[in-house]
Amino acid sequence: MKKLLAALAALPLALSATACGSNKAAQAPPLAGAAIKGDFTLLDKNGKAVSWNDFDGRYRIVYFGYAYCPDVCPLDVQSMVKGLELFARDKPELAGQVQPIFITIDPERDTPQVIGEFTSAFSDRLIGLTGTPEQIRQAAKGFAAYYARGETNPGGGYLMDHSRAAYLMGRKGEPIALLPVEKDPQAVAAELEKWVS
């Protein structure tokens, strides 16, 4: 979380060109200039290698979480997917150019099959990615995403502590904004409306 906050603190302030009635062309994206980037090759639900560059030309929504998460991840991912669906009702062509991506922070349990089952419960459009612990570390580092394994309980299970953020990235992989998945789908759709064009 400290790394994420540090990356965000380094952002320039987004100033509107005019006090009232400014359009998105006159606004700087909230994450413009942030030291956040994708640079990874991971595995999809079929065990096929997927790299960050495979999404060039499309907007990307990136969320780090894990399939065994009991509460926050499912709620956030549902908000993210439903928000994209709401955006698609008004702007289907633009929404079709947005790729939602779920990257696990628990590669020991989130195999390609597990990650595929998790993501398909929300949307066929949602791509789930996993990899080796080192590959996941590198991917999370690029987004300043924090995660840590909790203590193992008597039954052998454990929880993962992690930062809570859905990153909207641009067609060239540049950071644009954090989507408010902790609010509701309407808030996510409104943010997509601001920045996806």
MDAnalysis code that builds the backbone (N, CA, C; Angstrom):
import MDAnalysis as mda
import numpy as np

u = mda.Universe.empty(591, n_residues=197, atom_resindex=np.repeat(np.arange(197), 3), trajectory=True)
u.add_TopologyAttr("name", ["N", "CA", "C"] * 197)
u.add_TopologyAttr("resid", np.arange(1, 198))
u.add_TopologyAttr("resname", ["MET", "LYS", "LYS", "LEU", "LEU", "ALA", "ALA", "LEU", "ALA", "ALA", "LEU", "PRO", "LEU", "ALA", "LEU", "SER", "ALA", "THR", "ALA", "CYS", "GLY", "SER", "ASN", "LYS", "ALA", "ALA", "GLN", "ALA", "PRO", "PRO", "LEU", "ALA", "GLY", "ALA", "ALA", "ILE", "LYS", "GLY", "ASP", "PHE", "THR", "LEU", "LEU", "ASP", "LYS", "ASN", "GLY", "LYS", "ALA", "VAL", "SER", "TRP", "ASN", "ASP", "PHE", "ASP", "GLY", "ARG", "TYR", "ARG", "ILE", "VAL", "TYR", "PHE", "GLY", "TYR", "ALA", "TYR", "CYS", "PRO", "ASP", "VAL", "CYS", "PRO", "LEU", "ASP", "VAL", "GLN", "SER", "MET", "VAL", "LYS", "GLY", "LEU", "GLU", "LEU", "PHE", "ALA", "ARG", "ASP", "LYS", "PRO", "GLU", "LEU", "ALA", "GLY", "GLN", "VAL", "GLN", "PRO", "ILE", "PHE", "ILE", "THR", "ILE", "ASP", "PRO", "GLU", "ARG", "ASP", "THR", "PRO", "GLN", "VAL", "ILE", "GLY", "GLU", "PHE", "THR", "SER", "ALA", "PHE", "SER", "ASP", "ARG", "LEU", "ILE", "GLY", "LEU", "THR", "GLY", "THR", "PRO", "GLU", "GLN", "ILE", "ARG", "GLN", "ALA", "ALA", "LYS", "GLY", "PHE", "ALA", "ALA", "TYR", "TYR", "ALA", "ARG", "GLY", "GLU", "THR", "ASN", "PRO", "GLY", "GLY", "GLY", "TYR", "LEU", "MET", "ASP", "HIS", "SER", "ARG", "ALA", "ALA", "TYR", "LEU", "MET", "GLY", "ARG", "LYS", "GLY", "GLU", "PRO", "ILE", "ALA", "LEU", "LEU", "PRO", "VAL", "GLU", "LYS", "ASP", "PRO", "GLN", "ALA", "VAL", "ALA", "ALA", "GLU", "LEU", "GLU", "LYS", "TRP", "VAL", "SER"])
u.atoms.positions = np.array([
    [0.841, -1.191, 0.000],
    [0.000, 0.000, 0.000],
    [0.882, 1.248, 0.000],
    [2.026, 1.190, 0.738],
    [2.924, 2.350, 0.787],
    [3.457, 2.683, -0.602],
    [3.801, 1.631, -1.384],
    [4.325, 1.870, -2.726],
    [3.268, 2.507, -3.614],
    [2.023, 2.028, -3.485],
    [0.936, 2.606, -4.277],
    [0.728, 4.058, -3.918],
    [0.722, 4.359, -2.617],
    [0.535, 5.745, -2.179],
    [1.688, 6.627, -2.632],
    [2.907, 6.078, -2.588],
    [4.066, 6.859, -3.028],
    [3.983, 7.166, -4.517],
    [3.543, 6.181, -5.299],
    [3.411, 6.401, -6.748],
    [2.353, 7.457, -7.035],
    [1.266, 7.396, -6.287],
    [0.189, 8.358, -6.505],
    [0.572, 9.747, -6.018],
    [1.386, 9.817, -4.949],
    [1.805, 11.109, -4.412],
    [2.701, 11.849, -5.394],
    [3.338, 11.099, -6.268],
    [4.253, 11.721, -7.236],
    [3.525, 12.290, -8.448],
    [2.232, 12.132, -8.459],
    [1.469, 12.610, -9.618],
    [1.373, 14.127, -9.651],
    [1.381, 14.687, -10.838],
    [1.085, 16.121, -10.942],
    [-0.402, 16.327, -10.691],
    [-0.748, 17.491, -10.182],
    [-2.161, 17.780, -9.945],
    [-2.881, 17.931, -11.272],
    [-4.063, 17.297, -11.353],
    [-4.864, 17.403, -12.574],
    [-5.698, 18.668, -12.499],
    [-5.348, 19.635, -13.336],
    [-6.054, 20.919, -13.309],
    [-6.935, 21.060, -14.531],
    [-8.109, 21.561, -14.333],
    [-9.012, 21.818, -15.451],
    [-8.595, 23.102, -16.145],
    [-8.829, 23.157, -17.455],
    [-8.457, 24.346, -18.212],
    [-9.385, 25.503, -17.911],
    [-10.626, 25.204, -17.582],
    [-11.575, 26.258, -17.247],
    [-12.319, 25.872, -15.986],
    [-12.892, 26.838, -15.319],
    [-13.569, 26.582, -14.056],
    [-14.854, 25.804, -14.247],
    [-15.595, 26.088, -15.290],
    [-16.876, 25.416, -15.509],
    [-16.937, 24.888, -16.934],
    [-17.659, 23.782, -17.075],
    [-17.924, 23.273, -18.415],
    [-16.711, 22.746, -19.154],
    [-15.640, 22.395, -18.433],
    [-14.473, 21.873, -19.131],
    [-14.761, 20.460, -19.600],
    [-14.214, 20.088, -20.747],
    [-14.428, 18.739, -21.248],
    [-13.213, 17.891, -20.944],
    [-13.333, 16.561, -21.229],
    [-12.244, 15.675, -20.850],
    [-10.954, 15.965, -21.617],
    [-11.059, 16.570, -22.791],
    [-9.857, 16.906, -23.545],
    [-9.043, 17.969, -22.812],
    [-9.693, 18.764, -21.962],
    [-9.008, 19.831, -21.255],
    [-8.500, 19.382, -19.881],
    [-8.768, 18.147, -19.517],
    [-8.356, 17.649, -18.209],
    [-7.207, 16.666, -18.356],
    [-6.278, 16.733, -17.423],
    [-5.215, 15.733, -17.383],
    [-5.737, 14.539, -16.597],
    [-5.506, 13.319, -17.073],
    [-5.939, 12.148, -16.312],
    [-5.295, 12.140, -14.915],
    [-6.014, 11.656, -13.919],
    [-5.494, 11.659, -12.545],
    [-4.151, 10.944, -12.384],
    [-3.916, 9.883, -13.164],
    [-2.665, 9.135, -13.028],
    [-1.609, 9.519, -14.068],
    [-1.840, 10.598, -14.801],
    [-0.870, 11.017, -15.817],
    [0.503, 11.210, -15.187],
    [1.493, 10.565, -15.742],
    [2.856, 10.698, -15.247],
    [3.204, 9.780, -14.094],
    [2.258, 8.982, -13.612],
    [2.535, 8.068, -12.495],
    [3.496, 6.970, -12.934],
    [4.304, 6.518, -11.999],
    [5.265, 5.440, -12.278],
    [4.557, 4.087, -12.185],
    [3.542, 3.918, -13.008],
    [2.764, 2.675, -13.045],
    [2.792, 2.172, -14.472],
    [3.141, 0.906, -14.626],
    [3.196, 0.360, -15.983],
    [3.046, -1.154, -15.940],
    [2.549, -1.681, -17.029],
    [2.476, -3.121, -17.178],
    [3.699, -3.593, -17.927],
    [4.285, -4.655, -17.449],
    [5.433, -5.247, -18.134],
    [5.507, -6.687, -17.653],
    [4.720, -7.551, -18.289],
    [4.663, -8.922, -17.799],
    [4.339, -9.896, -18.915],
    [4.648, -11.139, -18.651],
    [4.161, -12.269, -19.429],
    [3.659, -13.271, -18.402],
    [2.362, -13.559, -18.462],
    [1.722, -14.447, -17.503],
    [0.938, -15.514, -18.262],
    [0.195, -16.355, -17.543],
    [-0.565, -17.430, -18.166],
    [-2.061, -17.203, -18.016],
    [-2.821, -17.476, -19.087],
    [-4.271, -17.362, -19.012],
    [-4.876, -18.685, -18.545],
    [-6.194, -18.803, -18.597],
    [-6.881, -19.989, -18.086],
    [-6.521, -21.269, -18.843],
    [-6.014, -21.116, -20.058],
    [-5.621, -22.283, -20.859],
    [-4.133, -22.589, -20.756],
    [-3.432, -21.834, -19.910],
    [-1.991, -22.032, -19.774],
    [-1.204, -21.385, -20.888],
    [-1.863, -20.531, -21.677],
    [-1.206, -19.833, -22.787],
    [-0.554, -18.555, -22.288],
    [0.660, -18.282, -22.780],
    [1.386, -17.072, -22.385],
    [0.684, -15.831, -22.927],
    [0.513, -14.856, -22.044],
    [-0.112, -13.577, -22.404],
    [0.796, -12.468, -21.902],
    [1.160, -11.551, -22.784],
    [2.030, -10.442, -22.365],
    [1.254, -9.130, -22.398],
    [1.786, -8.155, -21.700],
    [1.170, -6.829, -21.632],
    [1.003, -6.238, -23.024],
    [1.991, -6.456, -23.878],
    [1.943, -5.888, -25.230],
    [0.843, -6.492, -26.095],
    [0.313, -7.636, -25.698],
    [-0.787, -8.243, -26.454],
    [-2.032, -7.358, -26.450],
    [-2.099, -6.436, -25.482],
    [-3.279, -5.568, -25.352],
    [-3.072, -4.183, -25.956],
    [-1.948, -3.974, -26.637],
    [-1.694, -2.675, -27.256],
    [-2.839, -2.304, -28.193],
    [-3.231, -1.030, -28.137],
    [-4.329, -0.547, -28.965],
    [-5.665, -0.593, -28.253],
    [-5.700, -1.213, -27.067],
    [-6.940, -1.292, -26.294],
    [-6.743, -0.661, -24.921],
    [-7.809, -0.125, -24.385],
    [-7.787, 0.285, -22.984],
    [-7.774, -0.984, -22.141],
    [-7.205, -0.878, -20.936],
    [-7.155, -2.030, -20.050],
    [-7.600, -1.629, -18.656],
    [-8.359, -2.491, -18.010],
    [-8.667, -2.335, -16.592],
    [-7.948, -3.475, -15.895],
    [-7.063, -3.150, -14.971],
    [-6.263, -4.173, -14.292],
    [-6.581, -4.191, -12.805],
    [-6.899, -5.384, -12.306],
    [-7.199, -5.569, -10.884],
    [-6.377, -6.730, -10.353],
    [-5.722, -6.515, -9.217],
    [-4.960, -7.571, -8.545],
    [-5.778, -8.119, -7.381],
    [-5.958, -9.418, -7.342],
    [-6.712, -10.039, -6.262],
    [-6.453, -11.541, -6.267],
    [-7.365, -12.311, -5.670],
    [-7.183, -13.761, -5.687],
    [-8.531, -14.469, -5.608],
    [-8.592, -15.652, -6.206],
    [-9.843, -16.373, -6.357],
    [-10.443, -16.819, -5.031],
    [-9.611, -17.062, -4.037],
    [-10.108, -17.540, -2.743],
    [-10.482, -16.395, -1.803],
    [-10.443, -15.183, -2.286],
    [-10.810, -14.014, -1.474],
    [-12.272, -14.147, -1.059],
    [-12.567, -14.019, 0.243],
    [-13.935, -14.235, 0.701],
    [-14.892, -13.063, 0.510],
    [-14.378, -11.867, 0.267],
    [-15.296, -10.728, 0.225],
    [-14.907, -9.616, -0.747],
    [-13.808, -8.942, -0.514],
    [-13.468, -7.734, -1.274],
    [-13.294, -7.992, -2.774],
    [-12.511, -8.983, -3.144],
    [-12.243, -9.223, -4.573],
    [-13.511, -9.501, -5.370],
    [-14.380, -10.413, -4.905],
    [-15.601, -10.648, -5.687],
    [-16.472, -9.399, -5.829],
    [-16.565, -8.614, -4.762],
    [-17.376, -7.395, -4.831],
    [-16.773, -6.386, -5.802],
    [-15.458, -6.195, -5.714],
    [-14.784, -5.240, -6.602],
    [-14.862, -5.671, -8.059],
    [-14.626, -6.961, -8.310],
    [-14.651, -7.451, -9.684],
    [-16.067, -7.353, -10.256],
    [-17.057, -7.639, -9.441],
    [-18.441, -7.496, -9.904],
    [-18.744, -6.039, -10.257],
    [-18.305, -5.116, -9.403],
    [-18.514, -3.686, -9.659],
    [-17.795, -3.261, -10.944],
    [-16.589, -3.762, -11.138],
    [-15.801, -3.436, -12.325],
    [-16.494, -3.935, -13.595],
    [-16.913, -5.197, -13.577],
    [-17.541, -5.803, -14.752],
    [-18.908, -5.173, -15.033],
    [-19.704, -4.979, -14.001],
    [-21.027, -4.370, -14.185],
    [-20.899, -2.919, -14.649],
    [-19.889, -2.207, -14.144],
    [-19.647, -0.836, -14.590],
    [-19.298, -0.789, -16.067],
    [-18.493, -1.733, -16.520],
    [-18.147, -1.804, -17.940],
    [-19.387, -2.135, -18.770],
    [-20.244, -3.009, -18.250],
    [-21.486, -3.348, -18.954],
    [-22.408, -2.136, -19.061],
    [-22.492, -1.341, -17.999],
    [-23.307, -0.120, -18.052],
    [-22.756, 0.850, -19.087],
    [-21.441, 1.001, -19.104],
    [-20.794, 1.867, -20.087],
    [-21.093, 1.367, -21.509],
    [-21.120, 0.046, -21.668],
    [-21.364, -0.554, -22.986],
    [-22.775, -0.281, -23.503],
    [-23.723, -0.064, -22.598],
    [-25.093, 0.232, -23.036],
    [-25.156, 1.541, -23.821],
    [-24.381, 2.524, -23.355],
    [-24.371, 3.830, -24.021],
    [-23.309, 3.933, -25.111],
    [-22.186, 3.269, -24.894],
    [-21.060, 3.379, -25.833],
    [-20.522, 1.983, -26.175],
    [-21.299, 1.169, -26.877],
    [-20.868, -0.212, -27.142],
    [-19.548, -0.327, -27.909],
    [-19.331, 0.566, -28.872],
    [-18.088, 0.473, -29.654],
    [-16.872, 0.779, -28.793],
    [-16.982, 1.801, -27.956],
    [-15.863, 2.141, -27.079],
    [-15.651, 1.069, -26.014],
    [-16.729, 0.578, -25.433],
    [-16.617, -0.457, -24.404],
    [-15.963, -1.717, -24.962],
    [-16.188, -1.974, -26.242],
    [-15.567, -3.122, -26.881],
    [-14.056, -2.997, -27.001],
    [-13.559, -1.796, -26.791],
    [-12.115, -1.553, -26.863],
    [-11.458, -1.537, -25.477],
    [-12.227, -1.961, -24.467],
    [-11.710, -2.012, -23.099],
    [-11.571, -3.473, -22.679],
    [-10.383, -3.863, -22.253],
    [-10.137, -5.240, -21.829],
    [-9.966, -5.312, -20.313],
    [-10.910, -5.930, -19.597],
    [-10.732, -6.119, -18.160],
    [-9.802, -7.306, -17.890],
    [-8.880, -7.116, -16.943],
    [-7.866, -8.133, -16.628],
    [-7.792, -8.326, -15.115],
    [-7.841, -9.572, -14.679],
    [-7.691, -9.929, -13.271],
    [-6.381, -10.686, -13.117],
    [-5.471, -10.154, -12.293],
    [-4.184, -10.804, -12.062],
    [-4.142, -11.306, -10.621],
    [-3.880, -12.595, -10.455],
    [-3.840, -13.151, -9.116],
    [-2.605, -12.689, -8.345],
    [-2.759, -12.596, -7.028],
    [-1.604, -12.351, -6.150],
    [-1.392, -13.593, -5.270],
    [-2.029, -14.695, -5.655],
    [-1.936, -15.961, -4.932],
    [-1.677, -17.102, -5.919],
    [-0.511, -17.068, -6.586],
    [-0.267, -18.057, -7.642],
    [-0.156, -19.499, -7.147],
    [0.109, -19.681, -5.861],
    [0.218, -21.047, -5.338],
    [-1.111, -21.790, -5.444],
    [-2.216, -21.088, -5.230],
    [-3.532, -21.728, -5.313],
    [-4.253, -21.410, -6.616],
    [-4.013, -20.230, -7.168],
    [-4.727, -19.814, -8.375],
    [-4.035, -20.337, -9.631],
    [-4.309, -21.596, -9.918],
    [-3.806, -22.220, -11.137],
    [-4.568, -21.641, -12.336],
    [-4.124, -21.914, -13.548],
    [-4.899, -21.448, -14.707],
    [-6.363, -21.891, -14.653],
    [-6.613, -23.125, -14.249],
    [-7.990, -23.612, -14.174],
    [-8.802, -22.844, -13.131],
    [-8.223, -22.637, -11.949],
    [-8.921, -21.921, -10.878],
    [-9.205, -20.486, -11.296],
    [-8.218, -19.831, -11.880],
    [-8.402, -18.437, -12.278],
    [-9.443, -18.327, -13.391],
    [-9.495, -19.342, -14.263],
    [-10.496, -19.357, -15.328],
    [-11.901, -19.515, -14.782],
    [-12.061, -20.380, -13.795],
    [-13.377, -20.576, -13.178],
    [-13.821, -19.306, -12.456],
    [-12.884, -18.645, -11.780],
    [-13.211, -17.424, -11.042],
    [-13.674, -16.323, -11.999],
    [-12.903, -16.060, -13.038],
    [-13.235, -14.948, -13.937],
    [-14.503, -15.221, -14.745],
    [-14.715, -16.478, -15.134],
    [-15.902, -16.787, -15.938],
    [-17.191, -16.619, -15.135],
    [-17.092, -16.614, -13.814],
    [-18.272, -16.385, -12.979],
    [-18.763, -14.944, -13.096],
    [-17.906, -14.053, -13.581],
    [-18.261, -12.631, -13.701],
    [-18.543, -12.219, -15.141],
    [-17.692, -12.649, -16.062],
    [-17.862, -12.259, -17.462],
    [-16.925, -13.062, -18.349],
    [-17.397, -13.410, -19.531],
    [-16.535, -14.088, -20.501],
    [-15.461, -13.147, -21.031],
    [-15.682, -11.839, -20.870],
    [-14.703, -10.858, -21.351],
    [-13.524, -10.684, -20.400],
    [-13.725, -11.054, -19.139],
    [-12.693, -10.859, -18.119],
    [-11.600, -11.912, -18.282],
    [-10.380, -11.448, -18.499],
    [-9.236, -12.353, -18.635],
    [-8.554, -12.497, -17.283],
    [-8.370, -13.741, -16.855],
    [-7.652, -14.013, -15.614],
    [-6.242, -14.463, -15.920],
    [-5.276, -13.954, -15.162],
    [-3.878, -14.294, -15.402],
    [-3.202, -14.758, -14.124],
    [-2.330, -15.745, -14.255],
    [-1.541, -16.257, -13.143],
    [-0.120, -16.508, -13.649],
    [0.726, -17.043, -12.800],
    [2.107, -17.296, -13.189],
    [2.892, -17.813, -12.013],
    [4.194, -17.755, -12.117],
    [5.041, -18.158, -11.000],
    [5.033, -17.042, -9.953],
    [5.411, -17.354, -8.713],
    [5.495, -16.280, -7.716],
    [6.356, -15.107, -8.174],
    [7.458, -15.381, -8.852],
    [8.336, -14.297, -9.317],
    [7.669, -13.477, -10.416],
    [6.979, -14.122, -11.331],
    [6.268, -13.394, -12.386],
    [5.184, -12.492, -11.801],
    [4.483, -12.988, -10.803],
    [3.440, -12.194, -10.154],
    [4.061, -11.013, -9.411],
    [5.186, -11.254, -8.742],
    [5.889, -10.160, -8.040],
    [6.250, -9.047, -9.013],
    [6.776, -9.428, -10.160],
    [7.182, -8.435, -11.157],
    [5.975, -7.661, -11.700],
    [4.884, -8.372, -11.968],
    [3.685, -7.704, -12.481],
    [3.137, -6.720, -11.455],
    [3.061, -7.156, -10.196],
    [2.539, -6.289, -9.130],
    [3.451, -5.087, -8.905],
    [4.741, -5.301, -8.996],
    [5.702, -4.214, -8.807],
    [5.487, -3.103, -9.835],
    [5.188, -3.465, -11.064],
    [4.955, -2.472, -12.111],
    [3.775, -1.563, -11.819],
    [2.800, -2.095, -11.068],
    [1.612, -1.320, -10.719],
    [1.660, -0.792, -9.284],
    [2.793, -0.958, -8.619],
    [2.936, -0.554, -7.222],
    [1.845, -1.195, -6.359],
    [1.466, -2.426, -6.718],
    [0.415, -3.145, -5.994],
    [1.041, -3.928, -4.833],
    [0.476, -3.753, -3.661],
    [0.956, -4.442, -2.458],
    [0.182, -5.737, -2.237],
    [0.878, -6.772, -1.775],
    [0.199, -7.982, -1.306],
    [1.129, -8.760, -0.381],
    [0.527, -9.537, 0.514],
    [1.289, -10.359, 1.454],
    [0.404, -11.513, 1.905],
    [1.014, -12.649, 2.110],
    [0.273, -13.816, 2.580],
    [0.050, -13.714, 4.079],
    [-1.165, -14.027, 4.516],
    [-1.483, -14.027, 5.938],
    [-1.058, -15.335, 6.594],
    [-1.334, -15.435, 7.872],
    [-0.976, -16.652, 8.613],
    [-1.845, -17.820, 8.175],
    [-1.243, -19.010, 8.179],
    [-1.986, -20.224, 7.838],
    [-2.865, -20.616, 9.012],
    [-4.123, -20.889, 8.726],
    [-5.039, -21.288, 9.805],
    [-4.920, -22.786, 10.065],
    [-5.519, -23.295, 11.144],
    [-5.396, -24.716, 11.482],
    [-5.825, -25.661, 10.359],
    [-6.747, -25.224, 9.517],
    [-7.193, -26.071, 8.409],
    [-6.282, -26.033, 7.199],
    [-5.233, -25.200, 7.251],
    [-4.287, -25.106, 6.152],
    [-4.553, -23.964, 5.194],
    [-5.682, -23.274, 5.350],
    [-5.995, -22.147, 4.478],
    [-5.337, -20.869, 4.950],
    [-5.440, -19.840, 4.155],
    [-4.871, -18.542, 4.512],
    [-5.538, -17.459, 3.683],
    [-5.444, -16.249, 4.181],
    [-5.936, -15.085, 3.453],
    [-4.751, -14.317, 2.899],
    [-5.016, -13.477, 1.901],
    [-3.993, -12.605, 1.337],
    [-4.380, -11.159, 1.634],
    [-3.419, -10.402, 2.134],
    [-3.606, -8.969, 2.332],
    [-3.140, -8.290, 1.043],
    [-3.924, -7.346, 0.531],
    [-3.492, -6.703, -0.716],
    [-4.137, -5.339, -0.882],
    [-3.495, -4.511, -1.705],
    [-4.053, -3.198, -2.026],
    [-5.305, -3.393, -2.868],
    [-6.156, -2.397, -2.838],
    [-7.456, -2.483, -3.505],
    [-7.528, -1.394, -4.565],
    [-7.262, -1.761, -5.814],
    [-7.260, -0.763, -6.877],
    [-7.571, -1.405, -8.223],
    [-8.358, -0.701, -9.024],
    [-8.618, -1.103, -10.408],
    [-8.044, 0.000, -11.290],
    [-6.988, -0.326, -12.005],
    [-6.272, 0.653, -12.810],
    [-6.846, 0.721, -14.217],
    [-7.204, 1.920, -14.663],
    [-7.576, 2.120, -16.058],
    [-6.321, 2.570, -16.790],
    [-5.937, 1.791, -17.775],
    [-4.735, 2.082, -18.553],
    [-5.146, 2.365, -19.999],
    [-4.364, 3.199, -20.660],
    [-4.706, 3.625, -22.008],
    [-4.265, 2.680, -23.112],
    [-4.521, 3.096, -24.336],
    [-4.224, 2.263, -25.507],
    [-2.737, 1.946, -25.657],
    [-1.899, 2.828, -25.129],
    [-0.451, 2.605, -25.209],
    [0.091, 2.048, -23.892],
    [-0.806, 1.682, -22.995],
    [-0.383, 1.128, -21.710],
    [-0.118, 2.167, -20.654],
    [-0.470, 3.418, -20.933],
    [-0.208, 4.506, -19.986],
    [-1.291, 4.546, -18.900],
    [-0.917, 4.914, -17.657],
    [-1.904, 4.993, -16.582],
    [-2.832, 6.187, -16.770],
    [-4.121, 5.974, -16.538],
    [-5.108, 7.038, -16.699],
    [-5.781, 7.384, -15.373],
    [-6.405, 6.388, -14.743],
    [-7.177, 6.660, -13.520],
    [-7.391, 5.378, -12.728],
    [-7.757, 5.553, -11.467],
    [-8.204, 4.434, -10.639],
    [-9.729, 4.425, -10.696],
    [-10.301, 3.291, -11.031],
    [-11.756, 3.191, -11.107],
    [-12.327, 2.941, -9.710],
    [-13.426, 3.602, -9.357],
    [-13.990, 3.493, -8.005],
    [-14.815, 2.216, -7.807],
    [-14.155, 1.061, -7.914],
    [-14.852, -0.221, -7.774],
    [-15.410, -0.426, -6.370],
    [-14.860, 0.295, -5.396],
    [-15.343, 0.164, -4.020],
    [-16.689, 0.863, -3.822],
    [-17.100, 1.650, -4.804],
    [-18.394, 2.349, -4.721],
    [-19.489, 1.487, -5.339],
    [-19.717, 1.648, -6.633],
    [-20.754, 0.865, -7.304],
    [-20.513, 0.905, -8.816],
    [-21.227, 0.057, -9.568],
    [-21.035, 0.021, -11.020],
    [-21.294, 1.366, -11.701],
    [-22.253, 2.139, -11.179],
    [-22.568, 3.436, -11.781],
    [-21.356, 4.379, -11.715],
    [-20.636, 4.342, -10.590],
    [-19.447, 5.182, -10.436],
    [-18.342, 4.734, -11.388],
    [-18.217, 3.436, -11.569],
    [-17.219, 2.905, -12.507],
    [-17.568, 3.340, -13.932],
    [-18.833, 3.204, -14.307],
    [-19.271, 3.598, -15.655],
    [-19.027, 5.085, -15.897],
    [-19.283, 5.899, -14.875],
    [-19.083, 7.350, -15.015],
    [-17.612, 7.673, -15.244],
    [-16.727, 6.953, -14.572],
    [-15.286, 7.200, -14.747],
    [-14.830, 6.737, -16.129],
    [-15.355, 5.633, -16.587],
    [-15.028, 5.173, -17.945],
    [-15.506, 6.194, -18.979],
    [-16.673, 6.745, -18.758],
    [-17.220, 7.768, -19.653],
    [-16.290, 8.964, -19.754],
    [-15.626, 9.303, -18.653],
    [-14.699, 10.451, -18.638],
    [-13.470, 10.228, -19.496],
    [-12.944, 9.016, -19.479],
    [-11.600, 8.822, -20.009],
    [-11.498, 7.933, -21.254],
    [-12.491, 7.120, -21.518],
    [-12.407, 6.232, -22.688],
    [-13.045, 6.927, -23.889],
    [-12.251, 7.209, -24.903],
    [-12.771, 7.924, -26.070],
    [-12.080, 7.448, -27.356],
])
